[in-house]
Amino acid sequence: MGSKVKRMLQVAAIGGIMAGAMVLPTTAAQATPSNCSSVPYGNGWSGWCGKGTGTYQVWARCYKINTLKYTIRHGPWRSPGGDRSNVSCQSTEEVGGGGIILS
C-alpha cells in the first residue's frame, strides 16, 4: 500500500473515532446537580440544588477571629430537590466565604 493510501486510512479512522465520540450518550460522570444556589447563613453557609442527579455539599471558609488562619468546613452531602446542606463555623471563628461542591 502506498503512503498516501495509508495516510488517508489513518485520517478516516481518526475522523470516525472523533465523530463517534461526539454522539456518545451522557454518562453518570456528566450528570450533576443543577439549579444550585448558596448563600451566607448565620455564621456559616447554606446551599441547595433543585434538579439533576448525584449529590452536592456546601463548604465554608471559617477564619479564626482576628487572624488570617482559616479552616474549610463542610456540610452534609445532599440529593437535589431535598434538604439544604448547611455548615456552621465554630464560635471562635467567622465565616469568610463558601460555595457548593457538586458530585
Residue pairs with C-beta under 8 A, 6 or more apart in sequence:
28 53
28 54
31 52
31 53
31 54
32 52
32 53
32 54
32 102
32 103
33 49
33 51
33 52
33 53
33 54
33 55
33 56
33 80
33 102
34 49
34 50
34 51
34 52
34 80
35 49
35 50
35 51
35 52
35 80
36 47
36 48
36 49
36 50
36 56
36 100
36 102
37 47
37 48
38 45
38 46
38 47
38 48
38 58
38 98
38 99
38 100
39 45
39 46
39 47
40 46
40 95
40 98
41 86
41 88
42 88
43 88
43 89
43 91
43 93
43 94
43 95
44 60
44 62
44 73
44 86
44 87
44 88
44 89
44 95
44 98
45 58
45 59
45 60
45 75
45 86
45 87
45 95
45 97
45 98
45 99
46 58
46 75
46 84
46 85
46 86
46 87
47 56
47 57
47 58
47 75
47 84
47 85
47 86
47 98
47 99
47 100
48 78
48 84
48 85
49 56
49 78
49 80
49 81
49 100
49 102
50 80
50 81
51 80
51 81
52 80
53 80
54 79
54 80
54 102
54 103
55 77
55 78
55 79
55 102
55 103
56 77
56 78
56 80
56 85
56 100
56 101
56 102
56 103
57 74
57 75
57 76
57 77
57 78
57 85
57 100
57 101
57 103
58 74
58 75
58 85
58 86
58 87
58 98
58 99
58 100
58 101
59 72
59 73
59 74
59 75
59 87
59 98
59 99
59 100
59 101
60 72
60 73
60 75
60 87
60 88
60 89
60 95
60 97
60 98
61 70
61 71
61 72
61 95
61 96
61 97
61 98
62 70
62 71
62 72
62 73
62 89
62 90
62 93
62 94
62 95
62 96
63 69
63 70
63 93
63 94
63 95
63 96
64 70
64 71
64 92
64 93
65 92
65 93
65 94
70 93
70 96
71 93
73 87
73 88
73 89
74 87
74 101
75 85
75 86
75 87
76 85
77 85
77 103
78 84
78 85
85 100
87 98
89 95
